[in-house]
Amino acid sequence: MLDMHPCVRVDVDSLMAAQHGLGVCDAIWRIAPGGKADVMSAPHLPKVAGIDPAVTASPHTAAPAPARTTPAPAPPTAPGSVIQDRLAGMVSDLTTLHELTERLARAGDLDTSLHEFLRAGAALVGARRGLIVLEPSDGLGPTATIGLGLGHADLGHIETVPRSATCYGRILDGLPDAQGGSEVLPEPDAPPGTGGFATPVDPRHREVAARLGYAASYALPLTAEATGRLGAAVWLYDEQAEPSDRQRDLAGLYVRHAAEHLARMLEVERSRTRLATLAEELLPSRLPRIPGVQLAARHHTGPRGGGDWYDALPLPEGALGLAVGSVTGSGPSAVAAMGRLRASLRAYAVMEGEDPVAVLSDLELLLRLTEPARCATALFAYCEPAGGPQADGQGSKIILAGAGHTPPLLIGEHRTEYVETSLSAPLGMLSCWEAPSMEIEPAPGETVLLYTDGLLRHTGDAMDRAYARLHAAAAGVPRAAREDPAALCEHILRTVLPDGRPADAPEDIVLLAARFE
């Protein structure tokens, strides 16, 4: 029977013992410092006069310890503190992974996700620079190369290195033995097969590494379960270094999670691209050439795919029809409805284009009968340029009608004003639509700008302030830009949009400018 003093207490972590498949005694033996078990099982010294010699004397009565000539050995680390340190490290790692994956989940598009992935991976492996090459194995694209701490020129230098000479290049080529890992560039005079390379380093690779100032790299493949290989990521070290085992484990866990997120963003990007291509195909491939008028158009499809559209078509006797509109909703159904509405308006414009009210009335009846659950806005203008056969030496004339659409903007050297169309509800909201048309006569050199309300909403202002902002931008068009409708549209976009770039707009944007001579 084990003789233990009643004051001695032995604590055994049952959870730890169970995880390691240990019994209680085995757990004590493996975790306790050396010699602990022997002390516990050693026989007690005999008591003298009822005093246990194993009990330490009180510090108040203990004799002073003799001077030590050598430093005392460090006390052994308690098993509990070792386990606590390991648990604290695991909690810290899990917290870091949770924060990084949360940041990645908040990225709403592919480009932002790639940048966030590259930044987080560099933090995990302890690198300062890196790049990610997106190259899906199915060949459907999109392809992209994004750098962290590397400019476009630096990426161009790296792309001149043969793929077979780099670890990430072999991953992209789909070689069976390419699993990623560390590559440390050996010194120039090092023998072959050192520094992480089984073969001599490619001279171009060595030259690019010296130019960019990196001495080692760590590459990992990007592979998703549903899509297969997406690409490869590589992080660059300024010195001959490589990630530790702990960093490799954390980076591997993060990359596996991030690859699935990037695969979803890749599919979203492909859907957006297909939808934008479909919308562009439903719009005019080119604008007509009509004597006496210059035309220009700008169209941007939002990420969700809206139903904004425009049209410009030649009509009999040298006339011109201009139209802009917007269909409610977003996605493929809205794009399809936009195509049907535009095709119907073209047919009505050819038959009775000189009467815009009749054109919109027929469009209202068609929409109400065929798509009763959908409404739309539209504006149609019948134009007789000054150089046309109907002008008879007179100036240009425009007859227009609008159904719940934003008013056109007349831009000239002496005036910049909105054309006040009659107040009307959108198409599909009334049992019978009919509103009077308006007639204007633009002076030579003036431009009529038609647009959709996506331009105003993207400003982020209230509608009255958005109208004022558009008016101020049109009034400030430089004189040289007034002579070119394309330059006028570009100036409007740069001035009205907060960031000056329609590519970042969340909704559709349409501009159609007609300059009359």
Number of C-alpha atoms within 10 A of each C-alpha: 4 8 10 13 10 6 6 7 8 6 9 16 13 13 10 12 17 12 8 11 11 16 13 14 11 13 18 19 16 12 16 16 13 11 9 12 14 10 10 15 12 11 11 14 9 11 10 8 6 7 9 12 12 11 8 8 10 8 8 6 7 9 9 7 6 6 6 7 6 6 6 7 6 6 6 9 10 11 16 14 10 12 14 11 11 12 12 12 12 12 12 12 16 13 12 16 19 13 13 20 19 11 14 21 14 11 18 11 15 19 16 13 21 25 17 21 24 21 21 21 25 22 15 21 23 17 22 15 21 23 25 24 21 22 20 22 16 10 9 9 15 13 12 13 17 19 21 18 12 15 11 11 9 14 17 12 17 19 14 11 19 13 16 14 18 20 24 28 23 20 24 23 14 15 11 8 8 17 14 19 17 21 20 20 23 20 12 9 6 11 11 14 12 15 19 14 17 9 11 15 18 13 11 15 20 18 13 17 19 11 11 15 13 19 20 22 26 24 24 23 27 26 22 20 10 9 16 14 21 24 26 24 28 26 27 30 22 15 14 16 18 20 18 11 10 12 17 18 14 18 21 17 12 20 24 15 17 24 22 18 20 26 22 17 20 22 15 17 18 16 17 19 16 14 21 22 12 16 24 16 11 18 18 14 8 10 14 14 13 17 16 16 23 19 20 19 22 16 19 23 26 23 22 19 26 29 28 32 31 26 20 24 17 17 20 10 10 17 21 25 23 24 24 24 27 31 24 17 17 17 17 20 15 21 27 16 20 25 20 13 22 21 15 16 21 19 12 18 26 15 14 14 26 22 18 25 25 20 23 26 18 18 21 26 18 17 22 19 10 9 12 12 11 16 19 25 24 27 27 29 28 23 27 27 27 23 19 21 13 15 15 9 10 13 17 22 20 20 20 26 29 32 26 20 25 22 22 22 20 24 26 22 15 8 10 18 15 16 16 12 21 16 14 17 18 19 28 23 17 14 9 12 20 18 18 13 17 17 15 13 17 21 19 17 15 22 27 22 22 25 28 25 21 19 23 23 19 20 19 12 12 11 13 9 13 19 21 13 19 20 19 15 17 24 18 15 20 13 11 9 14 22 18 18 22 20 16 24 23 18 19 22 21 14 19 22 20 14 14 15 13 23 15 14 21 17 22 26 27 23 22 25 26 22 27 26 19
